[in-house]
Amino acid sequence: MSHNCNGNDAGSFAIGALVGAVIGGVAALLLAPQSGEETRKQIKSKAQEARVRADLAMMEGRDLAEYAGDAARDMKRKAHHLKHEAKHKLEDMRDGDNA
């Protein structure tokens, strides 16, 4: 059984993990026995941390997408070169049989 892992799967996982972390953090803060002011400060701090993590994940995703695009273009060039090389070798073999 083959499993395909692409950028969309990784991005979906990262978003799901981030959303889960935020929900868990908010739930923990709301259920913690502390004052409202302390809770608001913690929520603000956790929201800033989540923003930083989201920005980092987005940058990593862009880097990964750029790398994948470069690799795909490189493979396409190599395949094109191999196709032409094989075509010329086949033509040379045919010409050798006709000589």
C-alpha positions in Angstrom: 0.0 0.0 0.0 1.5 3.3 -1.0 1.1 6.5 1.0 1.5 9.8 -0.7 2.8 12.7 1.4 2.8 16.1 -0.1 3.0 19.7 1.0 -0.8 19.9 1.5 -0.8 17.0 3.9 2.1 18.5 5.9 0.5 21.9 5.9 -2.9 20.5 7.0 -1.1 18.6 9.8 0.7 21.8 10.9 -2.4 23.9 10.9 -4.3 21.2 12.8 -1.5 20.9 15.4 -1.4 24.7 15.8 -5.2 24.9 16.2 -5.1 22.1 18.8 -2.4 23.7 20.7 -4.2 27.0 20.8 -7.5 25.4 21.9 -5.7 23.4 24.6 -3.9 26.4 25.9 -7.1 28.5 26.1 -8.9 25.7 27.8 -6.1 25.3 30.4 -6.1 29.1 31.0 -9.8 29.3 31.5 -9.9 26.4 33.8 -6.9 27.5 35.9 -7.7 28.9 39.4 -6.3 32.5 39.0 -7.6 36.1 38.7 -9.1 37.4 35.5 -6.2 39.8 35.0 -3.6 37.0 35.3 -5.7 35.0 32.9 -5.9 37.8 30.3 -2.1 38.3 30.5 -1.5 34.6 30.0 -3.9 34.5 27.0 -2.1 37.5 25.5 1.2 35.9 26.0 0.1 32.5 24.5 -1.5 34.3 21.6 1.8 36.0 20.8 3.6 32.7 21.1 1.1 31.1 18.7 1.5 33.9 16.3 5.3 33.5 16.2 5.0 29.7 15.8 2.5 30.2 13.0 4.8 32.7 11.2 7.7 30.2 11.5 5.6 27.3 10.2 4.5 29.5 7.3 8.1 30.4 6.4 9.1 26.8 6.6 6.2 25.8 4.4 7.2 28.4 1.8 10.8 27.2 1.9 9.7 23.6 1.5 7.4 24.6 -1.5 10.3 26.4 -3.1 12.6 23.5 -2.6 10.0 21.1 -4.1 9.5 23.3 -7.1 13.2 23.6 -7.8 13.5 19.8 -7.5 10.6 19.2 -9.8 12.1 21.6 -12.4 15.4 19.9 -12.2 13.8 16.4 -12.6 11.9 17.7 -15.6 15.1 19.0 -17.2 16.9 15.7 -16.6 14.0 13.7 -18.0 13.9 15.9 -21.1 17.6 15.4 -21.6 17.4 11.6 -21.1 14.5 11.4 -23.6 16.5 13.2 -26.3 19.6 11.1 -25.5 17.6 7.9 -25.8 16.0 9.1 -29.0 19.4 9.8 -30.5 20.8 6.5 -29.4 17.8 4.7 -30.9 18.3 6.6 -34.2 22.0 5.7 -34.2 21.1 2.0 -33.7 18.6 2.1 -36.5 21.1 3.8 -38.8 23.7 1.2 -37.9 21.2 -1.6 -38.9 20.5 0.1 -42.2 24.2 0.5 -43.2 
